Amino acid sequence: MRLSGKIALITGGGTGIGQAAAQALAQEGAQVIVTGRRAAKLEETCASIQAPRPVRSYAADVANRHEVNDLVSWVKTEFGPIDIVVNNAGINVANRTLAELSPDDWDMLMQVNATGAFNVIHAVLPEMRARRDGVIINISSLAGVRASNLGGAAYSASKHAMSALTRVIAIEDKDNGIRATNLCPGEVNTPILDERPVKVSDAHKAQILQPEDVAAAVLFIATLPPRAHVPELLIKPTTQLFV
């Protein structure tokens, strides 16, 4: 129970990486709260995880700052101050090239993937600073390290923004005991694949990363001692090029 007594908030916790991370952290003793826009999916996550402390849910849209502030206040009232944040909420669209991308889709991706992470971080940082302790794990992407045709223009830009934000936290708050990490997966078998312009085969889904692979990396980062900080961790399928 390496995370016994810790409070962990996971965004995008209804499916995929968020759901797998919830299971990994909860089984190590953390009190996990999952959030996302779809209450039913969150409840499925909670029901599927057997852990020392039941996983709890709170429906909120990370792109809505007021909802995020209400979420963080609720967690603090019900469980206590947040020790670990996993910013996992993220979206993409099918029309990804600059020639196809609409301004509305650009705005939506930036609002969820980049501003959504900022909203959560802005809400939790003051208390982490006061306690001089906290772990923030931002689920970026290889597209947040190197721009990607696969991810597309808006997704790559939003993940670069998230990655830069993470690095600034690490610079500004290292002396406050706060550790911020960019966790950058390559292709992962999650529902976001459904937004690919070209349908992904079952065979391809089987050979790429699975959500539990990324969750194992989340757990590794979350269980390190306070003296140890991972600024960035890249993880990809063996078969995916990294060039």
Backbone torsions as a table, in degrees:
resi	resn	phi	psi	omega
1	MET	NA	66.3	-174.8
2	ARG	-69.2	-16.7	-179.0
3	LEU	-114.5	19.8	178.5
4	SER	-58.6	131.8	-179.4
5	GLY	88.4	-6.3	-179.2
6	LYS	-91.4	146.5	176.0
7	ILE	-109.1	124.7	-176.6
8	ALA	-122.7	131.1	176.0
9	LEU	-110.7	127.4	-178.3
10	ILE	-123.2	120.6	176.0
11	THR	-88.6	156.8	-175.3
12	GLY	60.5	39.5	-171.5
13	GLY	-88.2	5.0	-176.6
14	GLY	-84.0	-19.8	-176.7
15	THR	-149.8	172.5	166.5
16	GLY	54.6	-133.4	-176.7
17	ILE	-60.3	-41.5	-179.2
18	GLY	-60.9	-43.7	178.8
19	GLN	-64.9	-43.5	180.0
20	ALA	-66.6	-38.4	177.7
21	ALA	-66.0	-37.8	177.2
22	ALA	-59.8	-43.2	179.6
23	GLN	-65.0	-44.8	-177.4
24	ALA	-63.0	-44.5	-178.1
25	LEU	-72.3	-40.1	-179.0
26	ALA	-64.7	-38.8	-179.3
27	GLN	-70.2	-15.0	173.5
28	GLU	-95.3	11.4	171.4
29	GLY	100.7	-3.9	179.9
30	ALA	-71.7	149.0	166.2
31	GLN	-84.2	110.7	-174.4
32	VAL	-101.9	134.4	171.9
33	ILE	-119.2	124.4	177.5
34	VAL	-103.8	142.8	177.4
35	THR	-134.2	157.9	179.8
36	GLY	175.3	-179.6	-176.0
37	ARG	-83.2	-22.0	-172.9
38	ARG	-107.8	106.2	-176.1
39	ALA	-60.3	-38.5	-177.4
40	ALA	-63.2	-42.2	178.2
41	LYS	-64.3	-39.8	178.1
42	LEU	-62.5	-41.1	179.8
43	GLU	-66.0	-34.5	175.9
44	GLU	-63.1	-42.0	177.4
45	THR	-60.0	-48.6	-178.3
46	CYS	-59.7	-42.9	-177.2
47	ALA	-70.5	-25.8	-174.1
48	SER	-84.2	-11.5	-172.4
49	ILE	-107.5	122.1	173.1
50	GLN	-99.1	118.4	-174.2
51	ALA	-152.0	164.1	179.4
52	PRO	-55.2	-35.5	177.0
53	ARG	-123.6	127.3	-177.3
54	PRO	-57.9	138.3	174.0
55	VAL	-70.5	136.4	-179.6
56	ARG	-114.6	159.6	-177.4
57	SER	-130.8	157.6	176.6
58	TYR	-153.6	115.8	-177.6
59	ALA	-75.8	126.6	178.0
60	ALA	-159.7	153.5	177.5
61	ASP	-101.9	115.9	-176.6
62	VAL	-62.0	-22.0	179.0
63	ALA	-75.4	-12.0	179.7
64	ASN	-101.9	107.5	-173.2
65	ARG	-62.1	-37.0	179.8
66	HIS	-65.4	-41.7	178.4
67	GLU	-64.6	-39.3	178.4
68	VAL	-63.9	-44.8	179.1
69	ASN	-61.5	-40.6	177.2
70	ASP	-64.1	-40.8	178.0
71	LEU	-58.8	-51.4	-177.4
72	VAL	-63.9	-38.4	176.9
73	SER	-63.6	-40.9	178.7
74	TRP	-63.3	-44.8	179.1
75	VAL	-59.7	-45.5	-179.4
76	LYS	-61.2	-42.3	-178.8
77	THR	-68.1	-42.4	-175.0
78	GLU	-79.6	-36.3	-169.7
79	PHE	-127.4	-28.5	-176.1
80	GLY	121.5	-178.0	-177.1
81	PRO	-66.2	147.5	-176.1
82	ILE	-80.7	127.8	179.5
83	ASP	-95.6	-35.4	-174.0
84	ILE	-131.2	130.7	174.1
85	VAL	-119.9	131.1	171.8
86	VAL	-117.0	104.7	177.5
87	ASN	-84.9	96.2	-174.9
88	ASN	-112.9	-16.6	-177.6
89	ALA	-58.3	128.1	-179.9
90	GLY	-163.4	150.5	-178.3
91	ILE	-137.5	165.1	170.4
92	ASN	-146.9	173.5	-179.6
93	VAL	-128.1	164.8	-178.6
94	ALA	-75.2	-39.9	-178.0
95	ASN	-87.4	95.4	-165.5
96	ARG	-107.4	-24.1	-179.0
97	THR	-72.2	158.3	178.3
98	LEU	-60.6	-31.2	179.6
99	ALA	-67.5	-27.7	-176.5
100	GLU	-104.3	-25.3	-170.5
101	LEU	-65.6	129.4	178.6
102	SER	-90.1	151.7	175.1
103	PRO	-56.4	-36.1	179.2
104	ASP	-64.5	-40.8	178.3
105	ASP	-68.3	-39.0	174.6
106	TRP	-56.0	-50.3	-178.7
107	ASP	-60.3	-42.2	-177.3
108	MET	-64.3	-45.0	-179.1
109	LEU	-65.6	-42.0	179.0
110	MET	-65.6	-38.3	-177.7
111	GLN	-66.8	-40.7	-179.2
112	VAL	-81.6	-53.7	-170.5
113	ASN	-73.1	-38.2	-176.6
114	ALA	-102.3	-57.9	-178.6
115	THR	-66.5	-33.2	177.4
116	GLY	-59.8	-44.2	176.7
117	ALA	-63.7	-42.8	177.9
118	PHE	-59.2	-43.2	-178.7
119	ASN	-57.6	-44.3	180.0
120	VAL	-67.5	-45.6	-179.3
121	ILE	-61.5	-44.3	-179.8
122	HIS	-60.3	-33.5	-178.3
123	ALA	-76.8	-31.4	-174.8
124	VAL	-97.7	-22.3	-173.5
125	LEU	-60.1	-44.4	-176.7
126	PRO	-55.5	-42.9	-179.2
127	GLU	-72.7	-35.6	175.4
128	MET	-62.5	-41.1	177.8
129	ARG	-63.0	-42.0	-178.7
130	ALA	-63.5	-36.1	-179.6
131	ARG	-88.9	-9.7	-179.0
132	ARG	56.7	46.4	179.9
133	ASP	-165.7	142.6	175.9
134	GLY	164.8	148.1	177.5
135	VAL	-124.1	125.4	177.0
136	ILE	-120.2	117.3	-180.0
137	ILE	-113.1	111.2	-179.8
138	ASN	-99.4	118.6	179.2
139	ILE	-80.1	93.4	178.3
140	SER	-87.6	-128.3	-175.7
141	SER	-173.8	159.4	168.5
142	LEU	-58.7	-27.1	175.8
143	ALA	-69.2	-14.5	174.6
144	GLY	-91.0	-2.5	175.5
145	VAL	-104.8	-44.1	176.9
146	ARG	-137.2	128.1	-178.6
147	ALA	-54.4	142.4	-169.4
148	SER	-132.0	131.2	170.4
149	ASN	-63.4	-33.8	-178.9
150	LEU	-63.5	-45.7	179.2
151	GLY	-75.8	-34.8	179.9
152	GLY	95.2	172.0	-172.0
153	ALA	-64.2	-53.1	-175.2
154	ALA	-70.7	-40.4	179.6
155	TYR	-63.9	-46.5	178.8
156	SER	-60.4	-44.1	-179.9
157	ALA	-63.7	-42.2	-178.5
158	SER	-66.9	-37.9	179.9
159	LYS	-74.8	-31.7	171.4
160	HIS	-63.2	-39.7	177.9
161	ALA	-63.0	-44.9	177.9
162	MET	-60.8	-43.4	-179.3
163	SER	-63.0	-41.5	178.4
164	ALA	-64.5	-41.0	177.6
165	LEU	-59.0	-43.5	179.5
166	THR	-59.6	-43.8	-178.4
167	ARG	-65.5	-36.0	178.6
168	VAL	-67.0	-40.2	176.3
169	ILE	-58.0	-46.6	-178.7
170	ALA	-61.8	-34.7	178.5
171	ILE	-72.1	-48.7	-172.3
172	GLU	-77.1	-29.8	-170.3
173	ASP	-117.5	14.4	178.7
174	LYS	-61.5	-35.2	-179.7
175	ASP	-81.6	-3.2	173.8
176	ASN	-98.5	8.2	177.2
177	GLY	78.0	14.5	-177.6
178	ILE	-99.8	129.5	-179.0
179	ARG	-113.0	119.3	-179.4
180	ALA	-115.4	132.5	-174.6
181	THR	-127.8	135.5	166.2
182	ASN	-89.8	114.7	172.4
183	LEU	-102.7	115.4	-167.8
184	CYS	-117.1	93.3	178.2
185	PRO	-81.9	153.8	165.3
186	GLY	-82.6	-141.8	-178.1
187	GLU	-67.2	130.0	179.4
188	VAL	-128.3	141.1	179.8
189	ASN	-78.8	83.2	178.2
190	THR	-130.6	170.9	-178.7
191	PRO	-60.6	-17.3	179.0
192	ILE	-63.4	-19.4	176.9
193	LEU	-62.7	-24.3	-179.4
194	ASP	-65.7	-16.2	178.9
195	GLU	-92.4	5.2	178.5
196	ARG	-65.5	142.6	176.3
197	PRO	-61.2	-32.5	178.6
198	VAL	-114.9	130.7	-177.3
199	LYS	-57.0	138.1	179.7
200	VAL	-94.0	129.1	-177.2
201	SER	-74.9	159.6	176.6
202	ASP	-63.2	-35.7	179.0
203	ALA	-63.7	-41.2	178.4
204	HIS	-66.4	-42.3	178.7
205	LYS	-59.0	-34.6	-176.6
206	ALA	-72.5	-26.3	-174.7
207	GLN	-97.0	-8.4	178.3
208	ILE	-91.0	179.9	179.0
209	LEU	-58.7	146.6	172.6
210	GLN	-105.2	156.0	-177.5
211	PRO	-52.6	-36.9	-178.4
212	GLU	-67.1	-23.5	176.4
213	ASP	-67.0	-43.0	178.6
214	VAL	-71.4	-36.5	178.1
215	ALA	-62.0	-35.0	177.3
216	ALA	-63.0	-36.7	176.8
217	ALA	-69.2	-39.0	175.3
218	VAL	-58.2	-46.5	-178.6
219	LEU	-63.8	-41.7	177.3
220	PHE	-56.0	-48.9	-178.9
221	ILE	-64.8	-43.4	-174.9
222	ALA	-68.6	-24.2	-175.7
223	THR	-100.4	3.4	175.6
224	LEU	-68.6	152.5	177.1
225	PRO	-69.0	158.0	-176.5
226	PRO	-56.4	-22.8	-179.7
227	ARG	-76.1	-11.8	-173.1
228	ALA	-110.7	130.3	-178.3
229	HIS	-130.4	130.0	174.0
230	VAL	-103.7	105.8	-179.4
231	PRO	-65.9	-39.2	-176.4
232	GLU	-154.8	139.4	178.3
233	LEU	-135.6	122.5	178.7
234	LEU	-103.7	135.1	178.0
235	ILE	-140.5	131.2	-175.9
236	LYS	-142.3	161.0	171.4
237	PRO	-61.4	145.1	178.1
238	THR	-55.2	-35.4	-174.5
239	THR	-84.3	-5.9	-178.3
240	GLN	-90.7	131.4	177.5
241	LEU	-69.7	147.6	171.1
242	PHE	-129.7	99.2	-174.5
243	VAL	-131.6	NA	NA
